């Protein structure tokens, strides 16, 4: 098991998701921000290796406005050396990488402009991973999208639009069960038609399921991953007290985490801790893993 946290390190004083307002867009500002973000990404990855974290989710804001029509600059070409340098470090240290586009990425949307913008954003994410020369185990996770009053039709739209995507993008995409609309069972129905792997979100499964236990859910989702996809990825969090159902915890609940580890013992997966204090909770989680000899 590799363990990690998403996007931001709160302790090293460097961020890989620095951006700016669309109204102030210039190519000079874009180049400045991307250079900063790539440099900081490498610093975060070095910190992670030093501290035993070998799973990381790269921020979608690595290249600000990359999929927006305002951006016509060849950022991939300009920073090709930087991307390869980061990718080489990732491969040298066997770090697992994922990306997770923002909520506006909805490929089963009813509006064509939303679908077109979503696909541009997904292609941007794919380009980042391709420029780093990472293999198909580096994944882009998305939700199935909206229901729009007719789940069956919404799923059919997702499948049709997925099938029209580029081959390079499809090999990176995985779907994730969510906490309100699409359960693991729904994701499995999509997998059965197009073979897309399912990234299991343990917290979402707690919020929305069809009677499967945590272990059953993880085993079912794991069965959708092929050798070329790498071992399954799993997202973990817990409920923040006093917040609406589905609100992620601010810090790791160690009792809940130990229970999760006990229930999934013997299963092989890479674990992303979606806890708000990022590497602080990841350090706690890693300590528990080592103490209990789960890794």
N, C-alpha and C positions, 0 to 999 in steps of 0.2 A: 504494500500500500504506500502510495505517495500522498502526502498531505499538503494542502496549500490554502491560499486565501485570494480574494479577487481584487485586482486592479490597483489598489492604493496601499502604500506603506506609510503609516502615520508617524514613524519614528526617525527616518533618515533625512528628513528635510528636503526631499526631492520628489517631484510628481511627474508621472509620465502621461498625465491627461490635461496638461495645461492648454487652454484654448483662449478664444477672444470673441468679441461680438461680430456677427455677420456684417453689421453696418461699417465696421472698421477693417474689413477684409482687404488685404493687399498680399501679393505674392511674397514680398519681403517679410511680412509678419508671419505668413504661413511657414516659410523656410525656417525662421527663427524658432517658432514654437515646435516644429517637428524635430529640429536638431536637439532642442532641449528635452523633448519627450523621449527620444531614442536614447540619449545619454542617460537620462534618469531611469529608463527601463532597464538598461544594463546594470546600473547601480543597484536597483531593486533585486534583480536576478542574482547578483553577486552576494548581496545580503542574504537572500534566500538559501543559496548553496551553503554559505557559512553557518547558517542556523538550521539546516536540515529540511528545508522546504523544497520539494522537487515537483510541485504542481503550482501553476500560476495562470490566472486569467488576465490577459492583456486588455487594457482599457480600449473601448471603442473610440475614444477621443485622441488616440495616438496621432492621427493626422486630422486636424480640425477641418470640417467642411469637405472632406475628401469626396463624398458622394453628392454634394450639392452642385447644382449647375454653375454656381459662381466660380467653382474651382476648375480651371482648365490647365493648371500647371502640372507638369510631368513630375510629380513628387516621387513616384516609384523609381523613375530613372535617376533623378537627382540624388536620392538617398539609397541607391542600390547597394553601395558599399557598406553603409551603416546597417541596412537590413541584414546583409549577409554576415556582418560581424556579430550582431545579436543572435542570429540563427546558429552560427557556429558555436557560440557559448552555450546555447540551449542544447544543442546536440552533444557537445563535449561532456556536459554534466547530466545528460539523460533527463532533462526537465520536461514534464508534460505541460502542454500549452492548450488553453482554450480561449475563446472569445464569446461574448454574449451581447449582441446588438440591443439597442434601446427598444422600449415598448412600442415605438411608432413603426417598427418593422413588422408588417402584417401582410403576408403574401396571399391570404384568403380574403382580403378586404373587398368591399363592394365597389369602391371607387378606384378607377384605373390609375389615377395619379398617385394614390397611396401605394398601390401595387408596384408601380414603376419606381417610385422612390425607395421602396423596401428592397427591391431587387438590386438597385444601384448600391445601396448600403451593404447588402450581403456580398456583392462582388468586391467592394472595397475591402471588407474583412478578409475575403479570400485572397486578394492581392497581397495584403500584408503578410499572411502566412506563406504564400507562395514565394514572395520576395525574400523571406527568411530561409527559404529552401527547406521547409519542414515537411515531413511526410504526412500521410493521411490520418495519423493518430492525433494531430493537432486539429481540434474540432471547433465548429461554430454552432452554438446552441440557440435554438429559437423555440417559441411557443407555437402551438397550432394557430392561434389567432382568435378572432372574434367568433361568436356563435350566430349573431344576427337573426335570432328568432328561429333558426332552422339548422340544427347541428349537422344533420346529414348532408345538406347542400354545402355548408361551410367546409366540411371535411372533403367533399368532392372537389371544391374549388382549390383547396390546399394541394390536393394530389395532382390535379391538372397543372397547376402552376409550378409545383415542384418538378414535375416531369419535363417542363420546358426550360429548366435552368441549365446552365453550362455543366459539363461533366466535372470540371475542376471544382466547382462549387458544391455539387451534389456529394462528392466524396468526402467533404468536410462537414456537411450539415448533420446535426442530430436534433431530435425534438425532445422537449421536456414536458412532463406532466405539470399542470399548474394547480393553483389552490382554489379556483372558482368555477372554471368552465370545462376543462379537458382533463379527465382522470387518466391514470395509467391504462385503464381498459380502453379508453378512446385512442390513446397513443398506440396501443397494440393493434387496434383495428386498422390504423394507418400503416403501421409497419407491415402487416400482413399483405397489403396491397402494393407497397413500393419498396419495402426492405430498408427503410431508414432507421438507424439505431435510436434507441431511447435512452436519454440521460435521465436517471432516476433522481428526482428531488424528494428526499425523505420527509422534509417538513411539509411540502405541498401534499404529499401522500397522506400525511396525518390529517390535513384539512379536508381533502377530497379523495375518496377511494370507493371501491366496490366490495369491501369486505376482506381484501387481501391483507395479510399481516405485513409488517415491515420487511421481514425476511423474504416472504413470498414475492412481494413487489420488487425487491432488489434482484431476486433470481429471475423473475420474468423479464425484467428490463435487460439484465445481463445476457439473456439468451438471444437478444437482437443484435449483439455486437459480433462482428466477424474478426478474424485474425488481423486483417489489414487496418481495422479501426483501433487496434490496441485494446488494453483491458478497459472495462466499463468505467465511466465517470459517474460520480455520485455527488450531489449537492446536499449539504447538511446545514440545518439551523434549528432553532426552537422558538417557541412563542415568547414575545416580550410581554411581560405582565402589564396589565392596564391599557394595552393597545388593542386595536381591532384584530380579529382573527386573521392570521397570516403575516402579522408584523414580525420581522426578524429581531432576534435578541440583540441587545447592545453588547453583551459579553457572554462568553461561553458558560452555559449551565453545566458544570462538571458532572453532576449526578445524571442528568439526561444524556450527556455524551457517553458516559460509561455504560449506561443501559443500551444505547444504540450500538456500541461496540460489542457488547455481550450478545445482543440479538443477531448480529451479522457476522459473528466470529466464524472464521474459516472461509469466508467469501473474499475474492480478490477484486479490488476496485481502487481507483484513485479518488481521493476525498477532498472536495472543495468546501471549506468552512465559510459559509455566508453569514458571518457574524460582524457586527458593525465596527468593532474595534480592531478588526483586521489581524495584523501580525501578533498583537497582544494575546488574543484568544488562540491563534494558531500555535503560539509557543506553549500555552497551557495544554492544548490538545496533543501536541507532539510529546510533551512530557508524560501525559497519561498513557499514550500509546507505548512509549518506551518502558515505562514502569510495569505495565501489564503484559509486555512482550507481545503486543499485537503486530509489531513490525520488527 
